[in-house]
Amino acid sequence: MSRVRGELWRKAVHISMGGFALLFRWITPWQAAILAITALLFNLFVLHRLTRRALLRENERGSGYSLGIVLYPAVVLVSIGVFRERMELAAAVWGFLAFGDGMATVAGVLAKGGKLPWNPEKSWAGFLAFVFNGTAAAAFLIRWTQHAVVDTTPAMESVGMSFLAVGGDAQEFMFLVGACFVAALAAAFAESLSTGIDDNILVPLVGGGFLYAATLVQPVLLDARADELLGAVGWGALINAVLAGLAYAARSVSVSGALGGFVLGTALYTLGGWRGFLMLFVFFVLGTLTTKLGYRRKETLGIAQEKGGRRGVKNAVANTLTGVLFAFLAVSTASPEIFTAALVAAFATAACDTVSSEVGQAYGRTHLLITNFRRVPAGTDGAVSLEGTLAGLGASLVLAGIAWQVELVTLPVAGIVAAAGFAGATIESYLGAIVEKLDMLDNELVNFANTMIGALIALVATRALFG
């Protein structure tokens, strides 16, 4: 069997299994979990014997084992457990996995098209196929599953009161499709990255996370602030255009970094106001200053920021996107305080990580690998120093203190934010020592992950302590 034919056969099975998500309309979470466990055992011990290893790729035939084929039902099982009270979300996640990811591969194999600029191994045909099919499958499966739940459950609480509520309102349905589109777009982008993480994990994680966040959004809150948000766009664009130009002139960012910073900064100013934007500005100033510190020494050691310290669009996205996402949730949900804490923590984490790395590389006397505390050269992924650690903690405290002073957060929450920023940066060091060393994630993806981790730590802690 040719490689192309084998891949298409494999994806045909992958896609067809998504049809079982239709059963979520009639079965309970426990019954769904039992079916997923059965499928997992079947894939482990029966499938390849039954198909005579036809579903295995060339590099899997020696072991007679496929990690992806095992992960598929395992991830469905996890989705059922996570969304056991929101089975329509579990069905939608399966839709992303089966129809979005599956059709992306089919289109990529069959259709001729341009390659993605951020990953030449992926095509626009596959990316667009993921977005279209993932959106359609998720929206359909949500409604399909939800109608049955509503038929048997008088109260709407079990299916949510936001865009997932069933009704005949056309605007509500359009919001459902829009939310599924954004989630599919995010999942497609994650799938298109060269991360080393199996798509069966990455796609449900990103798609499910975005869908869950969308269930918290209340369109009425956005409608009420529409004029305010539209007015802020102009000011945000003007301020960020000036700052982007100055940053480029100061050789702090490249052209792509200036453009990316302009877009993300404008979005943050629009959603978070001047106080939310101030968090980005403080982080940028701290990061820029410490990047320039001891730059000649870092350049001599071969560990300096590339392009003379100019940061590009990947740096902007890695350190800013999380803050923008939580700024959106702060203005569109009924829990603005919690998501504002997450917004501030995202930038506190970025500041702590950047400052600790730059100061440690410039002035650190002893560098230890965080996983085993063995001495390593400066600039080693996962290396920490006393000087860098203290500087990073100081940066997190400074940013949290400014957030408190401008009344973006209360004093207790500022303490949580500072601690979350330090914790997120510390976890980043572990990630750097493990996943970057294994070439699973590049530095920018690790940076994005650590800002998200720091933000989530602050979110959970703030919610637990203050409700």
Backbone torsions as a table, in degrees:
resi	resn	phi	psi	omega
1	MET	NA	130.2	-179.5
2	SER	-66.0	162.1	-178.6
3	ARG	-63.1	-43.3	-179.0
4	VAL	-64.7	-45.8	-179.6
5	ARG	-63.5	-39.7	178.6
6	GLY	-64.9	-38.9	179.1
7	GLU	-67.6	-39.9	178.6
8	LEU	-66.3	-39.1	177.8
9	TRP	-64.4	-42.5	178.7
10	ARG	-61.8	-44.7	-178.9
11	LYS	-72.7	-26.9	175.2
12	ALA	-62.2	-42.7	176.5
13	VAL	-66.8	-43.1	179.7
14	HIS	-56.4	-46.8	-177.7
15	ILE	-71.3	-44.4	-176.4
16	SER	-62.1	-31.0	178.7
17	MET	-63.2	-23.0	177.5
18	GLY	-64.0	-20.1	177.6
19	GLY	-60.7	-26.2	179.9
20	PHE	-68.2	-15.7	176.2
21	ALA	-63.9	-21.4	176.8
22	LEU	-62.2	-25.7	-179.7
23	LEU	-66.3	-20.3	-178.4
24	PHE	-62.1	-13.9	177.2
25	ARG	-70.2	-25.9	-171.9
26	TRP	-119.5	-20.4	-173.8
27	ILE	-103.1	161.0	179.5
28	THR	-84.0	164.1	176.8
29	PRO	-56.9	-38.3	180.0
30	TRP	-65.3	-42.3	178.0
31	GLN	-64.4	-39.5	177.5
32	ALA	-63.4	-40.0	179.7
33	ALA	-64.7	-40.5	178.9
34	ILE	-63.1	-40.7	177.7
35	LEU	-65.0	-39.1	178.9
36	ALA	-66.4	-40.2	177.2
37	ILE	-63.5	-41.3	177.5
38	THR	-61.2	-42.7	178.7
39	ALA	-65.0	-38.8	178.5
40	LEU	-61.5	-46.8	179.3
41	LEU	-65.6	-38.6	178.8
42	PHE	-62.4	-45.4	-179.9
43	ASN	-66.0	-30.6	-179.4
44	LEU	-73.9	-43.0	-166.9
45	PHE	-116.6	-15.2	-172.2
46	VAL	-120.8	-42.7	-168.3
47	LEU	-52.6	-49.4	-173.7
48	HIS	-72.6	-27.1	174.2
49	ARG	-71.8	-39.7	-178.6
50	LEU	-67.1	-38.1	-177.8
51	THR	-94.8	3.8	-179.2
52	ARG	54.5	42.6	176.0
53	ARG	62.1	20.7	-179.2
54	ALA	-67.7	-21.3	-178.0
55	LEU	-90.7	-1.1	-179.6
56	LEU	-87.7	139.7	174.4
57	ARG	-77.6	167.9	-176.2
58	GLU	-56.2	-41.7	-177.5
59	ASN	-76.9	-2.5	-179.9
60	GLU	-106.1	-13.2	-173.8
61	ARG	-67.3	-30.8	-179.9
62	GLY	-63.6	-41.2	-179.4
63	SER	-87.6	-18.1	-177.2
64	GLY	67.5	29.4	-171.1
65	TYR	-144.8	139.6	177.6
66	SER	-126.5	116.3	179.8
67	LEU	-62.3	-41.8	-178.4
68	GLY	-61.6	-41.0	-178.6
69	ILE	-67.9	-29.0	175.9
70	VAL	-79.2	-38.6	-178.5
71	LEU	-65.9	-32.2	-176.7
72	TYR	-52.2	-62.2	179.6
73	PRO	-68.0	-27.0	178.6
74	ALA	-65.0	-42.1	179.5
75	VAL	-70.0	-37.8	175.0
76	VAL	-60.0	-41.5	178.1
77	LEU	-61.5	-44.6	178.2
78	VAL	-63.2	-41.2	179.0
79	SER	-61.4	-40.5	177.9
80	ILE	-63.0	-41.7	179.0
81	GLY	-66.6	-42.5	-178.9
82	VAL	-67.9	-42.3	-176.1
83	PHE	-107.0	35.5	-176.5
84	ARG	-61.6	-24.8	176.7
85	GLU	-97.7	0.9	178.7
86	ARG	-138.4	66.7	-172.6
87	MET	-63.6	-21.5	176.4
88	GLU	-65.6	-29.8	176.4
89	LEU	-72.6	-39.6	176.3
90	ALA	-61.0	-39.8	178.4
91	ALA	-65.5	-41.0	-179.8
92	ALA	-65.5	-40.5	177.1
93	VAL	-60.6	-41.6	176.3
94	TRP	-62.4	-36.5	177.3
95	GLY	-61.3	-43.4	176.3
96	PHE	-59.8	-45.2	-175.4
97	LEU	-67.5	-47.3	-175.1
98	ALA	-77.7	-55.0	-171.1
99	PHE	-90.5	-37.6	177.9
100	GLY	-69.3	-60.8	-178.6
101	ASP	-64.9	-39.6	-178.6
102	GLY	-63.7	-48.0	-178.7
103	MET	-71.1	-25.4	175.6
104	ALA	-61.2	-43.3	179.0
105	THR	-67.6	-43.4	180.0
106	VAL	-59.9	-47.7	179.7
107	ALA	-64.9	-39.1	179.4
108	GLY	-64.2	-33.3	-179.8
109	VAL	-78.5	-41.0	-172.0
110	LEU	-91.5	-37.0	-173.5
111	ALA	-91.6	143.6	174.7
112	LYS	-94.2	133.4	-178.5
113	GLY	-168.2	171.7	-179.8
114	GLY	-66.8	154.9	178.7
115	LYS	-85.9	151.1	178.3
116	LEU	-69.2	136.6	-177.6
117	PRO	-64.7	-27.2	-179.0
118	TRP	-92.4	-7.6	176.9
119	ASN	-158.3	95.8	-177.4
120	PRO	-62.0	-13.3	179.2
121	GLU	-82.0	-8.4	179.0
122	LYS	-115.8	153.4	-176.1
123	SER	-114.7	159.2	174.6
124	TRP	-63.9	-34.0	179.4
125	ALA	-60.4	-45.8	178.9
126	GLY	-66.7	-41.5	-179.9
127	PHE	-61.5	-47.9	-178.7
128	LEU	-68.5	-34.8	177.0
129	ALA	-63.0	-39.7	177.6
130	PHE	-61.2	-50.2	-175.9
131	VAL	-61.2	-47.7	-177.4
132	PHE	-64.6	-53.2	-175.9
133	ASN	-70.9	-36.2	177.3
134	GLY	-64.9	-42.3	178.0
135	THR	-62.1	-49.8	-178.2
136	ALA	-61.8	-45.3	-178.3
137	ALA	-65.3	-44.7	-178.0
138	ALA	-64.7	-45.6	-179.6
139	ALA	-62.9	-43.4	179.7
140	PHE	-64.9	-46.1	-176.8
141	LEU	-67.2	-33.4	176.0
142	ILE	-62.1	-51.2	-179.5
143	ARG	-65.9	-41.2	-179.8
144	TRP	-59.3	-49.8	-178.4
145	THR	-68.9	-38.5	-172.6
146	GLN	-69.6	-38.7	-178.9
147	HIS	-59.6	-39.1	178.9
148	ALA	-66.3	-39.9	179.5
149	VAL	-63.3	-42.5	-179.7
150	VAL	-66.7	-36.1	179.3
151	ASP	-60.8	-30.3	-175.5
152	THR	-107.4	-6.1	-176.9
153	THR	-128.0	107.3	-178.3
154	PRO	-60.0	-39.9	-177.8
155	ALA	-78.8	143.3	-178.6
156	MET	-87.3	-7.2	-173.5
157	GLU	-58.4	-32.8	-174.7
158	SER	-69.6	-18.1	-178.7
159	VAL	-118.5	2.9	174.3
160	GLY	91.2	153.2	-178.3
161	MET	-106.3	2.3	-177.7
162	SER	-95.0	-136.3	-174.3
163	PHE	-67.6	-12.3	179.7
164	LEU	-86.2	-6.2	178.0
165	ALA	-66.9	138.5	-177.8
166	VAL	-83.4	135.4	177.9
167	GLY	-174.1	175.1	-177.5
168	GLY	-96.0	4.0	-177.4
169	ASP	-67.9	123.6	-178.8
170	ALA	-65.5	-37.1	179.5
171	GLN	-64.1	-38.7	178.2
172	GLU	-63.9	-41.5	179.7
173	PHE	-66.7	-39.2	178.4
174	MET	-64.4	-35.5	176.9
175	PHE	-66.5	-37.5	175.8
176	LEU	-59.7	-49.0	-179.8
177	VAL	-63.0	-41.6	178.9
178	GLY	-62.0	-42.3	179.0
179	ALA	-64.9	-41.9	178.2
180	CYS	-65.7	-35.8	178.0
181	PHE	-64.1	-46.0	179.9
182	VAL	-62.6	-44.0	179.7
183	ALA	-64.1	-41.2	178.6
184	ALA	-66.3	-38.7	179.0
185	LEU	-63.2	-43.7	179.2
186	ALA	-64.8	-43.5	179.9
187	ALA	-65.6	-38.9	178.7
188	ALA	-64.7	-41.0	178.7
189	PHE	-64.3	-43.3	178.5
190	ALA	-61.5	-41.8	179.9
191	GLU	-64.9	-29.7	-176.3
192	SER	-80.2	-13.0	-179.3
193	LEU	-78.0	151.4	176.4
194	SER	-91.6	88.6	-173.2
195	THR	-108.7	-22.9	-173.7
196	GLY	84.1	-2.2	177.6
197	ILE	-95.1	133.4	-177.8
198	ASP	-60.0	137.5	-179.7
199	ASP	-59.5	-29.9	179.6
200	ASN	-65.3	-17.4	174.9
201	ILE	-98.6	-46.9	-172.2
202	LEU	-66.9	-44.5	-176.7
203	VAL	-63.3	-51.0	178.2
204	PRO	-64.3	-34.9	-179.0
205	LEU	-63.8	-49.9	-178.2
206	VAL	-72.7	-49.4	-179.2
207	GLY	-62.0	-43.7	179.1
208	GLY	-66.4	-38.6	178.9
209	GLY	-63.5	-44.4	179.1
210	PHE	-66.5	-39.5	179.1
211	LEU	-65.0	-42.7	178.8
212	TYR	-62.1	-43.2	178.0
213	ALA	-59.9	-37.4	-179.6
214	ALA	-65.5	-29.4	178.9
215	THR	-67.3	-19.7	-179.8
216	LEU	-85.5	-16.9	-175.8
217	VAL	-72.4	135.7	176.4
218	GLN	-115.5	105.3	-176.8
219	PRO	-54.9	-30.3	-178.7
220	VAL	-62.0	-33.0	178.3
221	LEU	-69.0	-38.4	176.9
222	LEU	-67.5	-39.8	178.3
223	ASP	-62.0	-39.5	-177.8
224	ALA	-67.2	-26.1	-177.8
225	ARG	-109.0	14.2	-174.6
226	ALA	-58.4	-47.2	-178.2
227	ASP	-64.0	-41.4	179.2
228	GLU	-63.1	-43.3	-178.8
229	LEU	-68.1	-40.1	178.7
230	LEU	-64.7	-37.8	177.9
231	GLY	-66.7	-33.2	-178.6
232	ALA	-73.3	-23.1	-178.3
233	VAL	-60.1	-45.2	-178.5
234	GLY	-62.0	-47.2	178.4
235	TRP	-63.7	-41.7	179.6
236	GLY	-61.9	-42.2	179.2
237	ALA	-64.3	-42.8	-179.3
238	LEU	-64.1	-49.3	-178.4
239	ILE	-62.1	-43.3	-177.1
240	ASN	-73.6	-29.4	175.6
241	ALA	-64.8	-42.8	178.5
242	VAL	-64.8	-47.6	-178.2
243	LEU	-65.5	-39.1	178.7
244	ALA	-63.3	-41.3	177.8
245	GLY	-63.8	-43.2	179.1
246	LEU	-65.5	-40.5	-180.0
247	ALA	-64.9	-38.1	178.0
248	TYR	-68.3	-41.9	179.3
249	ALA	-63.9	-32.0	179.5
250	ALA	-83.7	4.5	178.9
251	ARG	62.4	32.1	177.7
252	SER	-92.8	-26.2	-180.0
253	VAL	-135.2	157.2	173.6
254	SER	-86.5	-178.7	177.7
255	VAL	-61.2	-46.4	179.4
256	SER	-64.5	-36.4	178.1
257	GLY	-65.8	-39.5	178.2
258	ALA	-64.7	-43.9	179.8
259	LEU	-66.6	-45.1	178.4
260	GLY	-63.5	-42.7	177.8
261	GLY	-63.0	-37.4	178.1
262	PHE	-61.3	-48.6	-178.0
263	VAL	-64.5	-50.7	-178.0
264	LEU	-68.1	-39.2	178.8
265	GLY	-64.6	-40.3	176.9
266	THR	-63.4	-42.1	177.5
267	ALA	-62.3	-41.7	-179.0
268	LEU	-67.1	-42.1	178.5
269	TYR	-63.3	-40.0	-179.5
270	THR	-63.4	-45.1	-174.2
271	LEU	-86.6	-37.5	-174.5
272	GLY	-103.4	-2.8	-178.6
273	GLY	70.3	-175.8	-176.5
274	TRP	-66.0	-29.7	-179.3
275	ARG	-72.5	-40.4	175.3
276	GLY	-64.8	-40.7	178.5
277	PHE	-65.9	-30.8	179.2
278	LEU	-59.6	-32.5	179.1
279	MET	-63.2	-42.3	176.8
280	LEU	-64.7	-41.8	-178.3
281	PHE	-63.5	-44.6	179.4
282	VAL	-62.3	-45.1	178.0
283	PHE	-59.5	-44.9	-177.8
284	PHE	-62.7	-42.2	179.5
285	VAL	-64.0	-47.7	-180.0
286	LEU	-61.8	-44.1	-179.3
287	GLY	-65.1	-41.5	-179.4
288	THR	-66.2	-45.6	-178.8
289	LEU	-62.3	-45.5	-177.8
290	THR	-72.7	-27.2	175.1
291	THR	-64.0	-37.4	-179.4
292	LYS	-75.4	-22.5	-178.8
293	LEU	-64.5	128.9	177.0
294	GLY	57.5	31.0	-173.9
295	TYR	-63.5	-37.3	-179.6
296	ARG	-63.3	-40.2	179.0
297	ARG	-65.0	-43.7	-180.0
298	LYS	-65.6	-35.6	178.6
299	GLU	-67.5	-39.1	178.4
300	THR	-63.3	-38.7	-179.8
301	LEU	-79.4	-8.0	179.3
302	GLY	77.6	24.8	-177.0
303	ILE	-122.7	9.4	-178.4
304	ALA	-73.5	155.4	173.7
305	GLN	-56.6	132.8	-176.3
306	GLU	-64.1	165.1	177.1
307	LYS	57.8	39.1	176.3
308	GLY	68.6	22.1	-178.8
309	GLY	92.7	-1.7	177.0
310	ARG	-73.6	129.1	179.9
311	ARG	-99.5	139.2	-175.7
312	GLY	-98.1	-170.9	-175.8
313	VAL	-64.5	-33.0	179.0
314	LYS	-63.3	-37.8	176.8
315	ASN	-65.5	-41.6	-179.5
316	ALA	-62.1	-45.9	-179.7
317	VAL	-65.4	-44.7	-176.4
318	ALA	-60.3	-37.4	-173.7
319	ASN	-98.8	-10.7	-173.2
320	THR	-117.6	-29.8	-171.8
321	LEU	-58.7	-42.0	-179.6
322	THR	-59.4	-43.8	178.2
323	GLY	-61.2	-40.1	178.9
324	VAL	-64.4	-43.1	179.9
325	LEU	-60.6	-44.3	-179.2
326	PHE	-75.5	-25.6	172.9
327	ALA	-64.7	-39.6	176.7
328	PHE	-62.4	-45.0	-179.8
329	LEU	-66.7	-30.1	179.7
330	ALA	-66.5	-32.7	-178.3
331	VAL	-95.4	-9.2	-173.6
332	SER	-117.1	3.7	-179.2
333	THR	-126.6	173.4	-179.4
334	ALA	-86.3	7.0	-178.3
335	SER	-126.6	60.9	-175.9
336	PRO	-64.3	-34.3	-177.7
337	GLU	-63.2	-42.0	-177.6
338	ILE	-66.1	-45.0	-177.6
339	PHE	-74.9	-26.8	174.0
340	THR	-67.1	-39.4	175.4
341	ALA	-59.8	-39.8	178.1
342	ALA	-66.1	-39.5	177.9
343	LEU	-58.5	-50.4	-178.9
344	VAL	-64.2	-40.4	-179.1
345	ALA	-64.5	-33.2	178.1
346	ALA	-60.2	-44.0	-179.8
347	PHE	-77.7	-29.4	174.3
348	ALA	-64.6	-39.3	177.4
349	THR	-65.4	-46.0	179.1
350	ALA	-61.5	-41.5	179.4
351	ALA	-65.3	-44.9	-179.9
352	CYS	-61.3	-45.5	-178.3
353	ASP	-64.8	-49.1	-177.2
354	THR	-64.9	-48.5	-177.8
355	VAL	-64.3	-43.1	-179.3
356	SER	-62.9	-39.9	179.8
357	SER	-67.1	-48.5	-175.1
358	GLU	-68.9	-43.5	179.3
359	VAL	-68.6	-41.0	179.4
360	GLY	-61.8	-41.9	179.6
361	GLN	-68.2	-32.1	-177.1
362	ALA	-83.0	-38.5	-171.1
363	TYR	-126.4	-3.8	-179.1
364	GLY	-65.7	133.6	-179.7
365	ARG	-88.1	-39.9	-179.0
366	THR	-129.3	128.0	-179.8
367	HIS	-113.7	126.7	-177.4
368	LEU	-119.1	139.2	175.1
369	LEU	-73.2	125.6	-169.8
370	ILE	-66.2	-23.1	-177.7
371	THR	-77.0	-28.6	-178.1
372	ASN	-139.4	0.2	178.1
373	PHE	59.0	31.1	171.9
374	ARG	-87.6	147.3	-178.4
375	ARG	-70.5	132.9	-178.6
376	VAL	-137.4	164.3	178.1
377	PRO	-66.3	153.1	175.2
378	ALA	-59.4	140.6	179.5
379	GLY	91.2	-5.3	177.2
380	THR	-66.0	136.1	177.2
381	ASP	-57.5	125.9	179.5
382	GLY	88.3	4.6	179.5
383	ALA	-82.7	142.5	177.5
384	VAL	-131.5	156.1	176.0
385	SER	-136.3	159.3	179.2
386	LEU	-63.1	-45.3	-178.4
387	GLU	-62.0	-45.0	-179.9
388	GLY	-67.0	-40.7	-179.9
389	THR	-61.8	-45.1	179.4
390	LEU	-65.5	-40.2	178.6
391	ALA	-64.6	-40.9	178.4
392	GLY	-64.2	-43.3	177.4
393	LEU	-61.2	-40.9	178.0
394	GLY	-61.9	-40.3	178.6
395	ALA	-64.0	-41.5	178.2
396	SER	-63.2	-41.1	178.9
397	LEU	-66.6	-40.0	179.4
398	VAL	-61.9	-47.9	-177.7
399	LEU	-65.3	-42.2	178.1
400	ALA	-65.0	-38.5	179.1
401	GLY	-64.5	-40.6	177.7
402	ILE	-65.3	-40.7	177.2
403	ALA	-59.6	-37.6	177.0
404	TRP	-69.5	-42.9	-178.1
405	GLN	-63.2	-34.6	179.3
406	VAL	-91.9	9.4	175.3
407	GLU	63.8	32.0	172.7
408	LEU	-77.8	-35.2	175.0
409	VAL	-136.8	162.3	176.0
410	THR	-80.5	169.3	-178.6
411	LEU	-61.0	-46.7	177.7
412	PRO	-59.3	-39.8	179.7
413	VAL	-68.9	-33.4	176.1
414	ALA	-60.6	-39.0	176.1
415	GLY	-63.3	-41.4	177.3
416	ILE	-62.8	-43.5	-178.4
417	VAL	-61.7	-45.8	-179.8
418	ALA	-61.4	-43.6	179.3
419	ALA	-66.2	-40.7	179.6
420	ALA	-64.8	-38.9	178.0
421	GLY	-62.2	-43.0	178.9
422	PHE	-67.4	-40.7	179.3
423	ALA	-64.6	-43.2	179.4
424	GLY	-62.1	-41.5	179.0
425	ALA	-67.4	-35.4	177.8
426	THR	-65.9	-42.5	177.5
427	ILE	-63.1	-35.8	177.7
428	GLU	-59.9	-36.6	178.5
429	SER	-63.8	-40.1	175.9
430	TYR	-63.5	-44.6	178.7
431	LEU	-60.6	-42.0	178.9
432	GLY	-61.7	-38.3	-178.6
433	ALA	-72.6	-24.9	-173.6
434	ILE	-104.9	-64.1	-171.1
435	VAL	-77.1	-35.5	178.0
436	GLU	-67.9	-37.0	178.7
437	LYS	-63.2	-32.9	-179.9
438	LEU	-89.1	4.2	-178.7
439	ASP	60.0	32.7	176.3
440	MET	-83.9	-36.3	-179.9
441	LEU	-137.7	145.3	174.3
442	ASP	-86.4	177.9	-173.6
443	ASN	-62.1	-38.6	-178.3
444	GLU	-67.5	-40.2	178.3
445	LEU	-66.5	-36.8	176.0
446	VAL	-64.4	-40.4	178.4
447	ASN	-63.4	-42.4	176.7
448	PHE	-61.8	-43.2	-179.5
449	ALA	-61.6	-40.0	-176.6
450	ASN	-73.4	-32.2	174.8
451	THR	-66.7	-36.9	177.1
452	MET	-67.0	-40.5	179.4
453	ILE	-64.7	-46.8	177.8
454	GLY	-60.0	-41.9	179.1
455	ALA	-63.5	-43.2	-179.2
456	LEU	-67.8	-35.4	176.1
457	ILE	-60.9	-46.1	179.2
458	ALA	-64.9	-40.5	-180.0
459	LEU	-60.5	-50.3	-178.2
460	VAL	-64.3	-43.7	-178.5
461	ALA	-65.7	-43.1	179.6
462	THR	-63.8	-42.3	178.9
463	ARG	-66.0	-39.8	-178.9
464	ALA	-67.1	-38.6	-175.4
465	LEU	-84.8	-34.1	-171.6
466	PHE	-121.9	-0.9	176.5
467	GLY	78.7	NA	NA
